[in-house]
Amino acid sequence: MTLFKNGFHIINLYFPFYLLLQDHLLASCIIFKLFSINYYIHYGQYNFHLTYLTKYIRPWVRLSDTGFYYILAYYFYDESFYSIAYIINGAIFISYWVIMIGLNYKDNDNFHSLLVMGKVGYILERFMSVASHSLPFFLLHSDMCEYTHSFNENNLYQSIKWMLLWLCLIYVPYVYYTHDYIYSIMSTKTSIIIKFVGIIFVFFSAFISWKVGSIAQNYYCIHDHDSFTNNMDDQIMQSNDNM
């Protein structure tokens, strides 16, 4: 029963999802989402901020969940969402490692305890937390060369706009009605200045992600494609000269 509560059965679903979808990114994101839902269903009651209802809502309102939504939009709705999914997941990756890992501002779940989950379950939960905030961003690189010139200023604007909408229309109302701040950096124990700096850094992380994507695409995709084209043209010209 403990293995079930800790989500080990969900990990075993990865390969069936991959065989069905033939895509590591999509299969991984589905596993991350199912693991998160399972986690709050079985351990949400240990967080005094969460009620019976809000423990089912929490896995859908975090910033990392918006990255999941845009990956779904990219796969199932419109390929133009690729760059926005990349930018938002990049912002999630950078913010997670700098704020939550580097500065030790954890999410405010107070039930990350070996006594509650057991040693193996706790290690798995920590691993899945790191992976869900990092792996989607890296896996998105595999499609980068399919959408050249996709990192333009409009896509950066759309990404920032969505993050603002998430902050104002999802996060703030959720906190207002539930008093669940999700992130310790946003709790009442943190000064307003630190909160403001944290929010600004998350948005700045989106800019960094956009810049990294733009540089990487120009160097690895467009530059290599142009070099390949030029080499082919040179070979054709040499062949014509020999004839």
C-alpha positions as CSV (number, residue, x, y, z in Angstrom):
1,M,0.0,0.0,0.0
2,T,2.9,2.4,0.8
3,L,4.4,1.8,-2.6
4,F,1.1,2.7,-4.2
5,K,0.7,5.9,-2.1
6,N,4.2,6.9,-3.0
7,G,3.5,6.6,-6.7
8,F,5.8,3.7,-7.8
9,H,3.0,2.2,-9.9
10,I,2.9,5.5,-11.9
11,I,6.6,5.3,-12.7
12,N,5.9,1.9,-14.3
13,L,3.4,3.5,-16.7
14,Y,6.2,5.4,-18.5
15,F,7.0,2.8,-21.1
16,P,3.4,2.0,-22.0
17,F,2.8,5.8,-22.5
18,Y,6.0,6.0,-24.6
19,L,5.0,3.0,-26.7
20,L,1.6,4.6,-27.3
21,L,2.8,8.2,-27.9
22,Q,6.3,7.6,-29.3
23,D,7.5,10.7,-27.6
24,H,9.7,11.0,-24.5
25,L,8.7,14.5,-23.7
26,L,4.9,13.9,-23.8
27,A,5.2,10.6,-21.9
28,S,7.4,12.2,-19.2
29,C,5.0,15.1,-18.7
30,I,2.0,12.8,-18.3
31,I,3.9,10.7,-15.7
32,F,4.9,13.9,-13.8
33,K,1.4,15.1,-13.8
34,L,-0.1,11.8,-12.6
35,F,2.6,11.5,-9.9
36,S,1.8,15.0,-8.7
37,I,-1.9,14.2,-8.5
38,N,-1.3,11.0,-6.7
39,Y,1.0,12.7,-4.3
40,Y,-1.5,15.3,-3.2
41,I,-4.3,12.8,-3.0
42,H,-2.4,10.6,-0.5
43,Y,-0.4,13.2,1.4
44,G,-2.3,16.5,0.9
45,Q,-3.9,16.1,4.3
46,Y,-0.5,16.5,6.0
47,N,-0.3,20.1,4.7
48,F,-2.3,22.2,7.0
49,H,-2.9,24.8,4.2
50,L,-4.9,22.2,2.1
51,T,-8.4,21.1,2.6
52,Y,-10.1,18.1,1.1
53,L,-11.0,20.1,-1.9
54,T,-7.9,22.2,-2.4
55,K,-5.6,19.2,-2.4
56,Y,-7.2,18.2,-5.7
57,I,-6.8,21.7,-7.1
58,R,-3.2,22.4,-6.1
59,P,-1.6,20.1,-8.8
60,W,-3.2,22.3,-11.5
61,V,-2.4,25.9,-10.4
62,R,1.4,26.1,-10.0
63,L,3.6,27.8,-12.5
64,S,5.1,24.5,-13.4
65,D,1.6,23.3,-14.4
66,T,1.4,26.1,-17.0
67,G,4.5,24.6,-18.6
68,F,2.6,21.3,-18.9
69,Y,-0.4,23.1,-20.5
70,Y,1.7,24.7,-23.1
71,I,3.5,21.5,-24.0
72,L,0.0,19.9,-24.5
73,A,-1.0,23.0,-26.6
74,Y,2.2,22.5,-28.7
75,Y,1.5,18.8,-29.3
76,F,-2.2,18.8,-29.8
77,Y,-3.3,22.3,-30.9
78,D,-0.7,24.3,-32.8
79,E,3.1,23.9,-33.3
80,S,3.5,27.7,-33.0
81,F,3.2,27.1,-29.2
82,Y,6.7,25.4,-29.3
83,S,8.7,28.5,-28.5
84,I,6.3,29.6,-25.7
85,A,6.4,26.2,-24.2
86,Y,10.2,26.4,-24.4
87,I,10.4,29.8,-22.8
88,I,8.0,29.0,-19.9
89,N,9.6,25.7,-19.1
90,G,13.0,27.4,-19.3
91,A,11.8,30.0,-16.8
92,I,10.5,27.2,-14.5
93,F,13.9,25.4,-14.8
94,I,16.0,28.5,-14.0
95,S,13.7,29.7,-11.2
96,Y,13.6,26.2,-9.6
97,W,17.3,25.8,-9.4
98,V,18.1,29.4,-8.4
99,I,15.3,30.2,-5.9
100,M,14.2,26.8,-4.6
101,I,17.5,24.9,-4.7
102,G,20.2,27.6,-4.7
103,L,18.5,29.9,-2.1
104,N,16.6,27.1,-0.3
105,Y,13.1,28.6,-0.7
106,K,11.2,25.3,-0.9
107,D,7.6,24.9,-1.8
108,N,5.6,25.3,1.5
109,D,4.6,21.6,1.7
110,N,5.3,20.8,5.3
111,F,5.0,17.0,5.0
112,H,8.3,16.1,3.2
113,S,9.1,13.8,6.1
114,L,10.7,10.4,6.2
115,L,8.3,9.5,8.9
116,V,5.3,10.1,6.6
117,M,6.6,8.8,3.3
118,G,9.4,6.5,4.2
119,K,13.0,6.8,3.0
120,V,12.4,5.3,-0.4
121,G,9.2,7.3,-1.0
122,Y,10.9,10.5,0.1
123,I,13.8,9.9,-2.3
124,L,11.4,9.2,-5.2
125,E,9.4,12.3,-4.4
126,R,12.5,14.5,-4.4
127,F,13.7,12.9,-7.6
128,M,10.4,13.5,-9.3
129,S,10.3,17.1,-8.2
130,V,13.8,17.8,-9.7
131,A,13.0,15.9,-12.9
132,S,9.6,17.6,-13.4
133,H,11.2,21.0,-13.1
134,S,14.1,20.2,-15.4
135,L,13.6,17.4,-17.9
136,P,10.8,19.0,-20.0
137,F,13.0,22.0,-20.7
138,F,15.9,19.8,-21.9
139,L,13.7,17.5,-23.9
140,L,12.2,20.5,-25.7
141,H,15.6,21.1,-27.3
142,S,15.2,18.0,-29.5
143,D,12.5,19.8,-31.6
144,M,14.3,23.1,-31.8
145,C,15.6,22.8,-35.4
146,E,12.2,22.0,-36.7
147,Y,10.9,25.5,-36.0
148,T,13.7,27.9,-37.2
149,H,13.2,31.7,-36.4
150,S,10.6,30.8,-33.8
151,F,12.2,32.8,-31.0
152,N,11.0,36.3,-31.9
153,E,10.0,39.2,-29.7
154,N,6.3,38.4,-30.1
155,N,6.8,34.9,-28.6
156,L,8.7,36.4,-25.7
157,Y,5.8,38.9,-25.2
158,Q,3.2,36.1,-25.3
159,S,5.1,34.1,-22.7
160,I,5.4,37.1,-20.4
161,K,1.7,37.9,-20.9
162,W,0.7,34.3,-20.0
163,M,2.9,34.4,-16.8
164,L,1.2,37.7,-15.8
165,L,-2.2,36.2,-16.4
166,W,-1.3,33.1,-14.4
167,L,0.0,35.4,-11.5
168,C,-3.1,37.7,-11.5
169,L,-5.9,35.3,-12.5
170,I,-4.8,32.0,-11.1
171,Y,-2.2,32.3,-8.4
172,V,-3.4,35.4,-6.5
173,P,-7.1,34.2,-6.4
174,Y,-5.9,30.8,-5.3
175,V,-3.8,32.2,-2.5
176,Y,-6.6,34.6,-1.5
177,Y,-9.2,31.9,-1.1
178,T,-7.0,29.1,0.3
179,H,-4.2,30.9,2.1
180,D,-1.9,28.3,0.5
181,Y,1.1,30.2,-0.8
182,I,2.6,27.2,-2.5
183,Y,6.1,28.7,-2.5
184,S,7.8,29.6,0.8
185,I,9.3,32.7,-0.8
186,M,5.7,34.0,-1.2
187,S,4.6,33.2,2.4
188,T,3.7,35.8,5.1
189,K,7.1,35.1,6.7
190,T,8.9,36.6,3.7
191,S,9.3,40.4,3.3
192,I,7.5,42.2,0.5
193,I,10.8,43.2,-1.0
194,I,12.0,39.6,-1.2
195,K,8.7,38.6,-2.8
196,F,8.9,41.3,-5.4
197,V,12.5,40.4,-6.2
198,G,11.5,36.8,-6.6
199,I,8.6,37.6,-8.9
200,I,10.9,39.9,-11.0
201,F,13.5,37.1,-11.2
202,V,11.0,34.6,-12.5
203,F,10.0,37.0,-15.3
204,F,13.7,37.7,-16.0
205,S,14.2,33.9,-16.2
206,A,11.7,33.9,-19.1
207,F,13.9,36.5,-20.9
208,I,17.0,34.3,-20.2
209,S,15.2,31.3,-21.6
210,W,14.1,33.2,-24.7
211,K,17.7,34.4,-25.2
212,V,19.2,31.0,-24.8
213,G,16.7,29.5,-27.2
214,S,17.3,32.2,-29.8
215,I,21.1,31.8,-29.6
216,A,21.0,28.0,-29.6
217,Q,18.6,27.9,-32.6
218,N,20.7,30.4,-34.6
219,Y,23.9,28.5,-33.9
220,Y,22.9,24.9,-34.0
221,C,20.1,25.0,-36.5
222,I,20.2,28.0,-38.8
223,H,24.0,28.3,-38.9
224,D,24.5,24.6,-39.5
225,H,21.8,24.6,-42.1
226,D,23.3,27.6,-43.9
227,S,26.8,25.9,-43.7
228,F,25.4,22.7,-45.1
229,T,23.6,24.6,-48.0
230,N,26.8,26.5,-48.8
231,N,28.8,23.4,-48.9
232,M,26.3,21.7,-51.2
233,D,26.4,24.7,-53.5
234,D,30.2,24.7,-53.6
235,Q,30.2,21.0,-54.4
236,I,27.7,21.5,-57.2
237,M,29.7,24.4,-58.6
238,Q,32.9,22.3,-58.5
239,S,31.1,19.4,-60.3
240,N,29.9,21.8,-63.0
241,D,33.4,23.2,-63.4
242,N,34.9,19.7,-63.8
243,M,32.4,18.9,-66.5
